[in-house]
Amino acid sequence: MQKLKNIFKDLIYFDLYLIRNLFKPIFKFKEISVLLYHSVAKNNWYASVDPEVFEKQMAYLKAHYHVVNLDNIVSYVKGEGELADKSVAITFDDGYLDNFENAWPILKKHGLPFTVFLTTDLADNSGMNNGWQRLNWQQIKELASSGVEIGGHAQHHRDLDKLSAIELNEEIINCQKDFIEQLGQPAKHFSYPGGKFNETVIRAVQANGFVSACVAKNGLVEKGDDAYQIKRVWVHRQMSFFAFKARLTKVIDWVK
């Protein structure tokens, strides 16, 4: 049944991709996106991607897109900078060990910047709903010292929109405290655990020094978007390579 669903999705993507190719030369719309990954590993988790598939995806981005960091994306949405018509940023949520062991070598090979959003209590996996091994601070420091952006994903992987005011502030404040203690500086960018947020959560993130926040909602990034609700394009193992390519384009907005 899932295979049939994937075939049906690809047919939709194919039709919309043809329409996109007809309209893009006329309307010259920008296609700016932020990719959302979790795990790059050989496992059966829906939210992971096999290393061989990830390698193919990164080679495609290197050949066809301007790969930028989140600072560039934030400047663009705020109207403080421009981006090439086909630009993309790469992000990972949660902070799994395979980001270091599997994804990073591939990204280094292609010279691509990326961001890892980290829940800073590394011993607590209770909110992840999986048993995958997490990064440790030594590995995180190695990533950061090599220029990889380390962003906040709260201290624990909890639904921030369901917490009391005290619990919410503790999650965000302690997240930044952990970064200062371990990396010597606070994080600039944030990702809401599980994509759960509301206006109270946004205000707490703003108040604690984060200049942007990413959501789990699919879509392209537009100039004038809220810097604390930056849309992303989720990449997972059930996605075909054609769907990956199509979802980097205006097709992702039309599918919504």
N, C-alpha and C positions, 0 to 999 in steps of 0.2 A: 504493500500500500504506500509506504513512504517513497519507494522508487517511482511509483506512478505520480505522486504529488510533485516530486522533484522534476520529472519530465514535463509536467504541466506548467510548473513555474518557469522552466527554461523556455517553453514555447511563448509564454507571456513576455519574458525578457527579450526574446528574439524579435517579436513583433514591435515592441516599444523601442528597441535599439535601432531598428530600421527607420522608424519615425524620427527618432533623435538624430540620426545621420542625415535625414532630409532637412530638418529644421535648423540644425546647428549653423550651417553656412549662412543662413538667412538672418537668424536672430543673434548669432555670435554670443550665446550665453556662456558664462563662466561655469566651470565644474570644479568646485573646491570641496574636498571631503577630508574627514578624519576617520581613519579605520580603527575599529575596536576589535582587538584580539584578546584572548585569555591565555590559552596554552598552545604550545607548538611541540607536539609529542605524538608518538604512536600509542594511542589508547582508544578507548571506545566512548570517550566523553564527547557529547554533542558540541560543546563550546571549544574544542581543541581543533588543531589543524596538523596534519602530518608534515614533518619537516620537508619532505620532497615537494609537497604541494606548496608549502610556504616559500621554498626556494624559487619555484616557478612564478609565484605571485610577485616576489620581490624583484626578480629579473624583469618582469613586465613593467613594474613601476619605474625601475631604473631606466628602461628604454623609452617609455612613453609619457612619463609624468615628472614634474618638478616636485621632489620630496622635500618638505620643509618641516621645521619644528613648530611646536605649539605657540611659541612667541610670535612667529609670523602669522599664524592663524588668528591669534587674539588681536594683533595690530590691524589685521584686515577687517575683522568684524567691527572694530571700533572706528574704522575709517582713518586709521593712522598710517596705513601702508597698503601697497598693492601686491597682488600675487599674479603669477602667470595663469592663463586661462585653465590649464589642467594642473592643479596642485593638490597634493595630498600629504597629510601627516599620519604617522603610525603610532598607535597607543596600545598598551597592554594593561588590563585590569587585574588586580589581586596580588601579583608578584610571585609567580610560580618559578621554581628552580629551572624549569625547562626554558624560561625566557633567557636565562644566563647560558645554559648549556647548549641549547639547540637554536634558538632564534638569534641570539647576539652574533655568533660566528657568521651566519648568513647575512645579517644586516651589515656587519663590518666588511664582509667580502664585497658588497655592493656600495659601500660608503653611504648608507642611509641613516639619517637621524631618527630617533624614536623616544618615546616616553613610557615609563613604567609607573602606573599608579599603584601605590603600596598601602595596604593596611599595616600599620606600624607595630602592632602586637603580633610578632611573628610566630609566637607559640600557640596562638588561638586560631584554629581552623574551623571552629564550630559553625560559622556563618557561611562557609564556602560550599557546603553540600557536596564535597568530594574529599578524597584522601590524598590529593596530589601534594608533593613536597614543596615547601615554600623557600624562597631566597633567605639567606642569612645576611647579617649586617656587613660582614666582610665582603661578600659578593656585591652587595648594594653599593658599598664604598668604591669597589673597583669599577662598577658601571658608572657611578657619578664622576669619578676622577677621570674617566675616559670621555666625558662629555655627554653621557646619556642623561636625559632629564628624568628626575625622580619626583613624581607628584604624589599628592595625598589621596588616600582612599579611606579616610577616617582611621581611628585607632583599631577598631574592630569592624568586622563586616556585618553591620546591623542596619536595619531599615531606619534611616535617620528621621523620616517623616513620622514615625510612630513613637519617638522618644520624648520624654519630658524635657522641658527647657534645660534643666540641670544636666540630664544625661547627654543631651545634644551638645551642649557647650563643652562638657568633659571630653566627648569623642573628638571634637575638632581641636580644642586647645591641646589635649594630650598628644594628638597626632603631630601638631607642629612642635611641641616640646621634644618629642622623640626625634624628629628631624634635626632640630638644633643640637640636641645632645649627641647624636650619632654622626651627622654630616656637617655640623658647624653652621648651618643656616636653615631657615624655614623653606618649605616648598612653595612654589609660585602657583602651581596648577592643581586642580582637584577633580576627582571623579566620584559621583555619588554611588555608594555601594548598592548594587542591585538596581541602579537607576532610580532609586526612590528619593524624592525630594519634594519640598513645597517652599513657599515664600519664607517661612521661618528658617528652614535649613539654608536657603540662599543667604539670608542675612547673617547667619552664624559663620558661614564660609567666608563671606566678605569681611566680617569683623575681625577675622583671625589671619588676615594678610594674604589670602589667596586672590590672585588677579583674574582667575577664570575657573570655570567648572564645566566638565563634560557630562552629557547625559547619555542614556542608552537608546534614545529615539533615533530611528534611521532618517537620513536626509542629508542633502548637501548643505554646505555652509554658505550663508549669504552675508554681504556687507550690511551692517545694521542689526544683525542678530544680537541677542542678549549674550554677553560674554560669559554669563553664569549658566547658560543653557545651550552649550555648543553641541550640535547634533553630530552623531557619528554613524558609520556604516559597519554593522556587525559582520564579522567574517567567522564562519564555523565550518565543520567538517562535511556537512551535507550539501555544501554549496559547490556547484560545478565551476570550472574555470571560466566558462562563458558568463555565468551569473556574476562571478567576481568582477569581470571586466565591465559588464553592463551596470552593475550597482555603483561603479565609480562615476557614472554619468547622470544626466538628468532623469534617466529611467528610474532611479531610486525614489525620486520625488513623485513621479507619476504612479508608481506601484503603490505608494502610500494611499 
